[in-house]
Every structure is written in structure tokens, then in C-alpha cells.
């Protein structure tokens, strides 16, 4: 498995994963906006096929994981961890100080992954994410990257 910054030619594969992996997927226009920024969208390839992607921002020492998705056919095989570890290394190289993310309170697998990497819950946004039956909370997590 190999992690690298995305290029324009990766857009259709990334957008397809976004559509398959999320109940309330990002519109194409939003994803395209992040593709136009350097080192913002990252992909994980396996056998020359994109199986996961992530979107991060880094401003003034603070990074945010805006989106991460693994092809549903590839979930549960460690792809998310590989991608998160590569992003962690990149952010350390960039001397980021903190890394933030939000996660659906029902996404127990993602929460377990984030906590195993060292993220700690820092807050909650009530009724943030849409669901089939209304809304659910977003849990806010933070990881200190520099001591």
C-alpha cells in the first residue's frame, strides 16, 4: 500500500469512494475545491488502485481531517490506519502542532482507530450529522503533535 498526494487524474476514483462510503456524501463541487489545493487530498493505493482517500487542511500549525473514506469493499483491512499514519508523519514533517477531526458518534470503528492513534475527545456538536431518521452528534477529537 502506498500513500501519496492526489492528482487531478485521481478525482473520479476518489469521488466514487465518497459516494459509496457515505450516507450524506460531499457534492462534487466541494471535493473539487479541495483537489485544487496542494497537499490537501491524499490517496491510498493498493495494486495501483485507489482504495481510500483523505482530505486535510493545515493552517498556522493546526490541521484538520475533513474527510476520510475507504472503499466499502476494502474496509476492515487496515487501510484507514495506513492512511492516518502517513498523514500523521506528513503533519509532523510540516511541524503541525495539533490535529483535529469530527466523527459521527455511531462510528465506533473510526473512533477506536482515532483513539488508538492517540486522539482524545475534546467536545461534541449536538445534532450535527444528518441521518435517515434525523441527526446525530459529532464528536470532536484532537491530537497534540508537538510537545
C-alpha positions, 0 to 999 in steps of 0.5 A: 500500500502506498500513500501519496498526494492526489492528482487531478487524474485521481478525482473520479476514483476518489469521488466514487469512494465518497459516494459509496462510503457515505450516507450524506456524501460531499457534492462534487463541487466541494471535493473539487475545491479541495483537489485544487489545493496542494497537499490537501487530498491524499490517496491510498493505493493498493495494486495501483488502485485507489482504495481510500482517500483523505482530505486535510487542511493545515493552517498556522500549525493546526490541521484538520481531517475533513474527510476520510473514506475507504472503499466499502469493499476494502474496509476492515483491512487496515487501510484507514490506519495506513492512511492516518499514519502517513498523514500523521508523519506528513503533519509532523514533517510540516511541524503541525502542532495539533490535529483535529477531526469530527466523527459521527458518534455511531462510528465506533470503528473510526473512533477506536482507530482515532483513539488508538492513534492517540486522539482524545475527545475534546467536545461534541456538536449536538445534532450535527450529522444528518441521518435517515431518521434525523441527526446525530452528534459529532464528536470532536477529537484532537491530537497534540503533535508537538510537545 
